[in-house]
Amino acid sequence: MKFNFKAFFHKHHKLILIVAVILIVLIAAIAVIYASKHRAVAPSDGQQKTETPASTPPPEEAKKEIAKNPPKHKASGNMSGSAKTNPDGSQTVSVFEGSSNPGDLGKAQTAGPSGSIAGIDYIDETGGHPGLGDELKNYLSSALLHAGEVSSLYAVILENAGDTGWAGLYSASYDQQPNGDITSAWGYITLNSYYYEGNPYFTDYMKLILSHEYGHHYTLYYKWVVWDLGVGVRFPDSYYDVRPLSKATTAPDYSLGWSNCDCEIIAEDYSYLYSGYGYHAMAGTYGYPSAGTRTWLINEPNGPGAPPAGDNPPAVSVSEPANGATLSGSVNFAATASDDNGVSKVEFYIDSTSVVEDTSVPYSTTLNTTSYGNGGHTLKAKAFDTAGQSAESSISVTISNTGGDSENPSVNIVKPEGNPYSWTSGDLYIKVTALDNVAVQKIELYINDYLVATENDGLMERIWSWNNVGPGTYIMRAKAFDTSNNTSETSITINKS
């Protein structure tokens, strides 16, 4: 029997229309519910942000890829900028990493204050990554340290800038009054997609690069408007103390190279501590930031200030052993410490090596002197109060253990060859070997007296990236320890062009 659709529709058309209307209403309701679950919400503090789940760690395969092929950082360049004097005597200072792009500057100025993370203008000049902006904002909201400086980041601009040598730039401007007071600051970030187009970890690279550039925005904003320290002026001494960094090997500009510029180091510190990718471009030269650096960054918006009235540094003294004592075997290493508001901990050291930290009275530990070489040593106790202030006390002792291993190990820098060595191009392969009549405990590698690597073996191999160090003269020193803590060392001079 043949079905007559026309006759069926004519007979039941009212029923069919009712069913169609119901389906349309259901579909619209589902769409409204879905949209309400994914729209921007206003938190209780009044700042708008995109609702996101808790930050999740980056995938391990992305972290491994980034470790093998880190983001591009131009090894040389400059911090360019200009200052314009206004009719009222104030100055408007513009700052750029490298050369400025008037088009990007104009777009960022047009965007204006964001007011929130959700309000930051995302400008995709490549036309190929329209959804990246939301991912970067969610990442900034859930992973990166941020506070009131967010509203002064006007824009994040994605462009294919070509083979420039850089993957990200930060540009900014601030107004400084005649009395030196900096009253406002704003900035924008430019990301270069050129090196990562088609890369399966494109988004991860963009997140990591954003974290470094936002490190600039975060630290420079507070350096300017809270500390009133302009371009070309060092960060507060408190940063150098907690890091620690030498002002002799760093600069507030690129005169010593990108990797020795203090604002680049602190941006990498920020990125390493908050990005989740475990990468620090200057770790080979300056090591990794400590928990104290994290605390410094968190407190930076509070600006300079002395401890509260009546809060004095702690008092500490090494109580055992006696100064000048000759030690053997296991001995008690103790200290007394006090503070008007409480001692948080006491750290114990032999020479520059940390032994242990103790957080409760009596502050003491057992020191096995057979783990250290015979001869003179310094024992030090360092006390910290609850405000983070510290004081230290030290004594000199002599270790004398009879018998055992007294022969020093041998150590040799195999690569690079030649002393002095002329480093003219490419990454530098470093190979150090050590031998001992009993056993080698470890090898330590120093660059200009900074410990940059430790290998618990008789062989150390490392790569020193050409892009991570500026031109100059560097002293590379290798120090070997045997299992009786006998030591020896050797060094070479490296001249990088």
Long-range contacts (C-beta under 8 A, 24 or more apart in sequence): 40-118, 47-115, 47-116, 47-117, 47-150, 47-151, 48-115, 48-116, 48-117, 48-118, 48-119, 49-116, 49-117, 49-118, 49-141, 50-117, 50-118, 50-134, 50-137, 50-138, 50-141, 52-138, 52-141, 52-142, 53-142, 54-142, 55-139, 55-142, 55-143, 55-276, 57-276, 58-204, 58-207, 58-276, 58-277, 59-204, 61-201, 62-201, 62-204, 62-277, 63-277, 63-278, 63-279, 65-201, 65-204, 66-201, 66-204, 66-205, 66-208, 66-277, 66-279, 67-278, 67-279, 70-279, 70-281, 70-465, 71-167, 71-168, 71-195, 71-205, 71-208, 71-209, 71-212, 71-281, 72-164, 72-165, 72-166, 72-167, 72-192, 72-195, 72-467, 73-165, 73-166, 73-167, 73-258, 73-259, 73-264, 73-281, 73-467, 73-468, 74-98, 74-164, 74-165, 74-166, 74-258, 74-467, 75-165, 75-257, 75-258, 75-259, 75-466, 75-467, 75-468, 75-469, 75-470, 76-254, 76-257, 76-258, 76-470, 76-471, 77-166, 77-254, 77-258, 78-253, 78-254, 79-231, 79-253, 79-254, 79-261, 79-263, 81-231, 86-175, 88-178, 89-177, 89-178, 90-175, 90-176, 90-177, 90-178, 90-183, 91-175, 91-176, 92-173, 92-174, 92-175, 93-173, 93-174, 93-175, 93-176, 93-230, 93-231, 94-171, 94-172, 94-173, 95-171, 95-172, 95-173, 95-174, 95-220, 95-231, 96-169, 96-171, 97-166, 97-169, 97-170, 97-171, 97-216, 98-166, 98-169, 100-171, 101-190, 104-157, 104-159, 104-171, 104-188, 104-190, 105-171, 105-188, 107-155, 107-157, 108-154, 108-155, 108-157, 108-171, 108-187, 108-188, 109-154, 111-154, 111-155, 111-188, 112-154, 113-151, 113-152, 113-154, 113-186, 114-150, 114-151, 114-152, 114-153, 114-154, 115-151, 116-150, 116-151, 117-141, 117-146, 117-150, 119-151, 120-150, 120-153, 120-154, 120-155, 120-156, 121-154, 121-155, 121-156, 122-155, 122-156, 122-158, 123-155, 123-156, 123-157, 123-158, 124-158, 125-157, 125-158, 125-159, 125-160, 126-158, 126-159, 126-160, 126-193, 126-197, 128-193, 128-197, 129-158, 129-193, 129-202, 132-158, 132-203, 132-206, 133-158, 135-203, 135-206, 135-207, 136-206, 136-207, 136-210, 139-207, 139-210, 140-210, 140-214, 143-211, 143-274, 143-275, 143-276, 144-211, 144-214, 144-274, 144-275, 145-218, 145-270, 145-273, 145-274, 145-297, 145-298, 146-214, 146-218, 147-301, 148-301, 149-217, 149-218, 149-221, 149-222, 149-301, 152-184, 152-185, 152-186, 152-187, 152-217, 152-221, 153-186, 153-187, 153-188, 153-189, 153-214, 153-217, 154-186, 154-187, 154-188, 155-188, 155-189, 156-188, 156-189, 156-191, 156-210, 157-188, 157-189, 157-190, 157-191, 158-191, 158-193, 158-206, 159-190, 159-191, 159-192, 159-193, 160-192, 160-193, 160-194, 160-197, 161-190, 161-192, 161-194, 162-192, 162-194, 163-194, 163-195, 164-192, 164-194, 166-192, 167-191, 167-192, 167-195, 167-196, 167-205, 167-209, 168-192, 168-209, 168-210, 168-212, 168-213, 169-213, 170-213, 170-216, 170-217, 170-220, 170-267, 172-216, 172-217, 172-220, 172-221, 174-224, 174-225, 174-230, 176-230, 180-228, 181-228, 182-224, 182-225, 182-228, 182-230, 183-225, 184-225, 185-220, 185-221, 185-224, 185-225, 187-216, 187-217, 187-220, 187-221, 189-213, 189-214, 189-217, 204-277, 207-275, 207-277, 208-271, 208-275, 208-277, 208-279, 211-270, 211-271, 211-274, 211-275, 211-277, 212-267, 212-268, 212-270, 212-271, 212-275, 213-267, 214-270, 215-266, 215-267, 215-268, 215-269, 215-270, 215-271, 216-263, 216-267, 218-270, 218-297, 218-300, 219-263, 219-266, 219-267, 219-270, 219-297, 219-300, 220-263, 222-300, 222-301, 222-303, 223-300, 226-300, 226-301, 226-302, 226-303, 227-303, 227-304, 234-262, 235-262, 235-263, 235-266, 236-304, 238-296, 238-304, 239-266, 239-293, 239-296, 242-290, 242-292, 242-293, 242-295, 242-296, 243-269, 243-286, 243-289, 243-290, 243-293, 245-286, 249-448, 254-470, 256-470, 256-472, 257-469, 257-470, 257-471, 257-472, 258-467, 258-470, 259-285, 259-467, 259-468, 259-469, 259-470, 260-285, 260-469, 260-470, 269-293, 269-297, 270-297, 273-297, 281-468, 282-468, 283-452, 284-447, 284-452, 284-453, 284-462, 284-464, 284-465, 284-468, 284-469, 285-447, 285-450, 285-452, 285-468, 285-469, 286-450, 286-452, 287-450, 287-451, 287-452, 292-388, 295-388, 307-387, 307-389, 308-387, 310-340, 311-340, 311-341, 311-385, 311-387, 311-389, 312-339, 312-340, 312-389, 313-339, 313-385, 313-389, 313-390, 313-391, 314-338, 314-339, 314-343, 314-383, 314-384, 314-385, 314-389, 314-390, 314-391, 315-339, 315-383, 315-391, 316-346, 316-381, 316-382, 316-383, 316-391, 316-392, 316-393, 317-381, 317-393, 318-379, 318-380, 318-381, 318-393, 318-394, 318-395, 320-364, 321-379, 321-395, 321-397, 322-395, 323-395, 323-396, 323-397, 324-395, 324-396, 324-397, 324-398, 325-397, 325-398, 326-397, 326-398, 326-399, 326-400, 327-367, 327-369, 327-397, 327-398, 327-399, 327-400, 328-369, 328-370, 328-399, 328-400, 328-401, 328-402, 329-368, 329-369, 329-370, 329-401, 330-366, 330-367, 330-368, 330-369, 330-370, 331-366, 331-367, 331-369, 332-364, 332-365, 332-366, 332-367, 333-364, 333-365, 333-366, 333-367, 333-379, 334-362, 334-363, 334-364, 334-365, 335-363, 335-364, 335-381, 335-383, 335-393, 336-363, 337-363, 337-381, 337-383, 339-383, 339-385, 339-386, 341-385, 341-386, 341-387, 342-385, 342-386, 343-383, 343-384, 343-385, 343-386, 344-384, 344-385, 344-386, 345-383, 345-384, 346-381, 346-382, 346-383, 346-384, 347-381, 347-382, 347-383, 347-384, 348-379, 348-380, 348-381, 349-378, 349-379, 349-380, 349-381, 349-382, 350-377, 350-378, 350-379, 350-380, 351-377, 351-378, 369-399, 369-401, 370-401, 370-404, 370-484, 371-484, 371-485, 372-399, 372-485, 373-399, 373-484, 373-485, 373-486, 373-487, 374-399, 374-400, 374-401, 374-406, 375-399, 404-484, 405-437, 405-438, 405-482, 405-483, 405-484, 405-486, 406-484, 406-486, 407-436, 407-437, 407-438, 407-482, 407-486, 408-482, 408-486, 408-487, 408-488, 409-434, 409-435, 409-436, 409-440, 409-480, 409-481, 409-482, 409-486, 409-487, 409-488, 410-434, 410-435, 410-436, 410-480, 410-488, 411-443, 411-478, 411-479, 411-480, 411-488, 411-489, 411-490, 412-478, 412-490, 413-476, 413-478, 413-490, 413-491, 413-492, 416-492, 416-494, 418-492, 419-492, 419-493, 420-492, 420-493, 420-494, 420-495, 421-492, 421-493, 421-494, 421-495, 422-495, 422-497, 423-466, 423-494, 423-495, 423-496, 423-497, 424-497, 425-466, 426-466, 427-463, 427-464, 427-465, 427-466, 428-463, 428-464, 428-466, 428-494, 429-461, 429-462, 429-463, 430-460, 430-461, 430-462, 430-463, 430-464, 430-476, 431-459, 431-460, 431-461, 432-459, 432-460, 432-461, 432-478, 433-458, 433-459, 433-460, 434-458, 434-459, 434-478, 434-480, 436-480, 436-482, 436-483, 436-486, 437-482, 438-482, 438-483, 438-484, 439-482, 439-483, 440-480, 440-481, 440-482, 440-483, 441-481, 441-482, 441-483, 441-485, 442-480, 442-481, 443-478, 443-479, 443-480, 443-481, 444-478, 444-479, 444-480, 444-481, 445-476, 445-477, 445-478, 445-479, 446-475, 446-476, 446-477, 446-478, 446-479, 447-474, 447-475, 447-476, 447-477, 448-474, 448-475, 449-475, 449-477, 469-496, 470-496, 471-496, 471-497, 472-496
